[in-house]
Every structure is written in structure tokens, then in C-alpha cells.
Amino acid sequence: MGITPHQFKQMEERLHRPERAVAPVLAPSVRLNRNPHQVILGLDPSLRGTGYGVIRLAKPHPQTLVHGTISCSSAWEHSRCLVRIVQSLREVLKQHQPTVCVVEGIFFAQNLKTAIVMGEARGAALAAVAEAGLEIYEIAPRKVKQAIVGYGAAQKIAVAKMVQRLLHLAQPPAPDAADALALALAHAQEHGRYTLEPRKRV
């Protein structure tokens, strides 16, 4: 079948036309991104028992740098507990130099007094972390349990045992520390996946 000179010219132009870049399936902000933060602080704030845990990303599994509970006596005034939280976290931050913090998302307390007390502890903890210049994210409790145990309503003991297994610890961490380590692990896991939902930054 013959072609006209005009059609031949159009074919030549298409052959020499520069190729256009193919648009990515996922936008750059939601494509897989290697975690730039290698040392992660998990934080479960509470006035009488703030759990914390610091992990370092490594192969074949993450390493636990430190974990524990900032305990405050029930006889202490709230202000003394808040100072203890701030001072203890400053020491953890100074010793282990995390670059990102993951805190448990706010839950809805039926008791107003409980909610206020929890808010005080959370505020003190976040202030200490923000003072050090860390990025801070929050993850809902059910999402953490889903990521670690595979069930959003898992009991604390199940979370602690799975954290022990994932981090190859000699024994399960204390409940508050286990929750904090679970937060750090969930954050690391979330960073290694494709996600269309940006995590909430505090």
C-alpha cells in the first residue's frame, strides 16, 4: 500500500520526536522510600508509667538499644511526675540519639479527669522529644497491634511476646515498654511498604 509524501514526512517527525517520560504509577510521595531513620524511639506516655523503647534498624532483625518504664509513685504530685518524664527522656535521647519518635495515638477516655492526666503526660513527653529536634509521628493503638500481632484487639501479653520474638529478647518486656517497642517496630514496618495514606505527624 502506497503512502503520500505528506504521510511519509509525518512518520519521520514521529521517529525523531523526543520520548516523553513515562509517569510513575505511584506519585513520588507514596512510592517505596527507604527509611532514612535508623534509630527509632517508641513512646507510650502515661503519668505513672511512661514506656519507652529505642531500636536500631539492622539485619537480620532490628536491635534493641534500650527499653524501660519511667515510673512515678502514686504519692507524687502531677508536677513532679511531669518533671521526671522530661528529665528521663532527655537522658534517653542524649545517650541513644534517635532521629524519629513514634507515639501512641490519642484514645478517647470516658473519664474527663483521666483524659486530662494523660494529656499532661503526653504533652511533657512530646515537649522533651520536640526539644531534641526529632520528627514525631503517631500511630493508633489498634493499628500497632494489627502490625505486630495481626489482630487489632490483641491483649498486652500477646504484644509483649511478639515484640520479644521480633527483637530476639531474652524475655518479654514490661507492658508499657513492650507497647513502646511495638510502636517503633510498627513505624519501621510502615516505612518499608507502599502506602497511599501518609502517617500523621505530630
C-alpha positions in Angstrom: 0.0 0.0 0.0 1.5 3.4 -1.0 1.8 6.5 1.2 1.8 10.1 0.2 4.8 12.4 0.7 2.9 14.2 3.5 2.3 10.9 5.4 6.0 10.0 5.0 7.0 13.3 6.5 4.7 12.8 9.5 6.2 9.4 10.1 9.7 10.8 10.0 8.7 13.5 12.5 7.3 10.9 14.9 10.6 8.9 14.7 12.7 11.8 15.6 10.4 13.3 18.3 12.0 13.0 21.8 10.4 10.4 24.0 8.2 11.7 26.8 8.9 10.4 30.3 6.5 7.7 31.5 4.6 8.9 34.5 5.1 6.7 37.6 2.2 4.6 38.7 2.5 6.0 42.2 3.3 9.6 43.0 6.8 10.2 44.4 5.4 10.9 47.9 3.8 7.5 48.1 6.4 5.3 46.4 8.6 2.9 48.4 11.1 5.0 50.4 13.9 3.5 52.3 13.8 4.6 55.9 16.3 7.4 56.5 15.9 7.0 60.2 18.0 4.1 61.5 17.4 4.7 65.3 13.7 4.9 66.3 12.2 5.9 69.7 8.8 4.4 70.6 6.9 6.2 73.3 3.8 5.2 75.3 3.1 8.2 77.6 1.4 7.9 81.0 1.7 9.9 84.1 2.6 7.0 86.4 4.3 4.7 83.9 5.7 6.1 80.6 7.0 3.3 78.4 9.9 3.9 76.0 12.0 1.8 73.7 14.7 2.6 71.2 15.6 0.2 68.3 18.2 0.4 65.6 17.3 -1.0 62.1 19.7 -3.8 61.2 19.8 -7.1 59.5 18.7 -9.9 60.0 16.5 -8.1 62.6 16.3 -4.8 64.5 18.4 -4.3 67.5 17.1 -3.1 70.9 19.2 -0.3 72.3 17.2 0.3 75.4 13.7 -0.1 76.8 12.1 0.6 80.1 9.4 2.4 82.1 9.6 5.9 83.6 7.8 5.1 86.9 6.3 7.6 89.2 4.9 6.9 92.7 1.2 7.4 93.2 2.1 9.7 96.1 3.9 12.1 93.8 2.2 15.4 92.7 1.5 15.6 89.0 4.1 18.3 88.5 6.8 16.0 90.0 5.8 13.2 87.6 6.0 15.5 84.6 9.5 16.7 85.5 10.6 13.1 85.9 9.2 12.2 82.4 11.0 15.2 80.8 14.3 14.5 82.6 14.3 10.8 81.9 13.5 11.2 78.2 16.3 13.8 77.8 18.7 11.3 79.2 17.5 8.6 76.8 17.7 11.0 73.8 21.2 12.0 74.8 22.5 8.5 75.2 21.0 6.9 72.1 20.5 9.7 69.6 17.3 8.6 67.9 16.2 10.8 64.9 12.5 9.9 64.9 9.9 9.3 67.6 6.6 7.3 67.3 4.0 8.0 70.0 0.7 6.1 70.6 -2.3 7.9 69.1 -4.8 9.6 71.4 -7.6 7.4 72.6 -11.0 8.6 73.7 -11.3 8.4 77.5 -14.7 8.3 79.0 -13.4 9.9 82.2 -12.5 13.5 81.7 -10.1 13.5 84.6 -8.2 10.6 83.1 -8.1 12.3 79.8 -6.6 15.4 81.3 -3.9 13.5 83.2 -3.0 11.5 80.1 -2.8 14.7 78.2 -0.4 16.2 80.7 1.9 13.2 80.5 1.7 13.2 76.7 2.5 16.9 76.5 5.5 16.6 78.7 6.9 13.7 76.7 6.3 15.4 73.4 7.9 18.6 74.6 11.1 16.7 75.6 11.3 14.9 72.2 10.5 18.1 70.2 13.1 20.0 72.1 15.7 17.5 70.7 14.5 18.2 67.2 13.1 14.8 66.4 10.4 14.1 63.8 7.3 12.8 65.7 4.6 10.6 64.3 1.6 8.9 66.0 0.1 5.5 65.3 -3.3 4.4 66.6 -3.1 1.6 69.1 -5.2 -0.8 67.0 -3.0 -0.2 64.0 0.1 -1.0 66.1 -1.5 -4.3 67.3 -2.5 -5.2 63.8 1.0 -4.6 62.5 2.7 -6.6 65.3 0.3 -9.3 66.2 -2.0 -9.3 63.2 -5.1 -8.6 65.4 -6.2 -5.1 66.3 -7.7 -6.1 69.6 -4.8 -8.2 70.8 -4.0 -8.3 74.6 -0.9 -6.7 76.0 0.7 -10.0 76.8 0.4 -11.0 73.1 2.0 -7.8 72.1 4.8 -8.3 74.6 5.5 -11.8 73.4 5.6 -10.9 69.8 7.9 -7.9 70.5 10.2 -10.4 72.3 10.2 -12.7 69.3 10.8 -9.9 66.7 13.6 -8.4 68.7 15.1 -11.7 69.9 14.9 -10.6 73.6 15.6 -13.0 76.4 12.2 -12.3 78.0 9.1 -10.3 77.3 9.5 -6.6 78.1 7.3 -5.0 80.8 3.9 -4.0 79.4 4.5 -0.3 78.9 8.0 -0.8 77.4 6.6 -3.5 75.1 4.0 -1.1 73.8 6.7 1.4 73.1 8.9 -1.1 71.3 5.8 -2.2 69.3 5.3 1.4 68.2 8.9 1.6 67.0 8.6 -1.7 65.1 5.3 -0.7 63.5 6.9 2.6 62.3 9.8 0.7 60.8 7.4 -1.8 59.1 5.3 1.0 57.8 8.3 2.7 56.2 9.2 -0.4 54.2 5.8 -0.6 52.4 4.0 1.1 49.6 1.4 3.3 51.3 -1.3 5.6 49.9 -2.0 7.1 53.3 0.5 9.5 54.8 1.2 8.9 58.5 0.1 11.6 60.9 2.9 13.8 62.1 2.6 15.4 65.5 
